[in-house]
Amino acid sequence: MAAIRHSPGPAAAEAFTLGITTAATLGLAGLWLLVWTDVLTLLGAIFVAFFGLPVLLVVVSCLLSVWLGYDKDAVDTALS
């Protein structure tokens, strides 16, 4: 018997958007906190924001896509 697979719906899209927005907000707030406490210089924070924040967002989007069921492609649906 073949497994029933449902495609992600509007709730998954909203959860994905919320997750990405939350990750970006927390990442920038963390950078601001490090600059405010003099752990990181302003130039260092700009460097981290320019190079580190996109990496964070890619990792979060990969984790969210697997968790929400966006990782299925045409081969997965054709085999079931």
N, C-alpha and C positions, 0 to 999 in steps of 0.2 A: 504494500500500500504506500503510495507516494505521500510525502509530507506536505501539509498545506503551508504555503508561504504567502504572506501578505506583504505588499509593498508599504514602506513607511508613509504615513499620512501627514496631515497638516499639524497634528500635535508633535510629531517627530521633527518637523521643520521648525516649529516654534521653539522646541527644546534645544535644537542645534543652534539657533540664533541666540537664545538666552545663554547657552554655554559659552559660545565664542565671545559674546559681549561681556560676560562675567570674567572670563579669563583675561581679556584685554584690560578691563577696568582694574582687576586685582593686580595685574602685572604693572600697570602704570602707577597705581597707588603704592605698590611695594617699592618701585623706583623712587617715587617722591619721598617715601619714608626714609629710604637709605640716604638720599641727598639731605633731607631735613636733619637727620641725626649725624651728619658729617661722616658717614661710613663710606660714601661714594661721592666723588666730585661731580660737578655739573657736566663736565666733559665726559667723564666715565658713564654717567647716566644717559647721555645722548648716544654714546657708542652702544651701550647695552640696549637702549630702546630701538636703535636703528638695526642692529644685528641680532639681538636676542629675542625681541618681541615677535618677529615673524616666525622664528623657530618655535617659540612657545605656542603660537597660534596654529601652526601646522601640526604639532604633536597633539594639541587639544582637539583639533578637528579630526585627526585620525582616530583618536580614542572615542570621540562622540559618534563618529560615523559607524564604527563597529558596534558600539553599545546600542545605537538607535536603529541598526539594521540597514544602513546605507551601503554596506560593503558587499552586497550581492550584485553580480553582473549577469550578463546574458548567458554565460556558460553555466552558472549555478542554477538558473531557472530552466535551462534546456535539459539538464541532466536529471532533474527530479520528475 
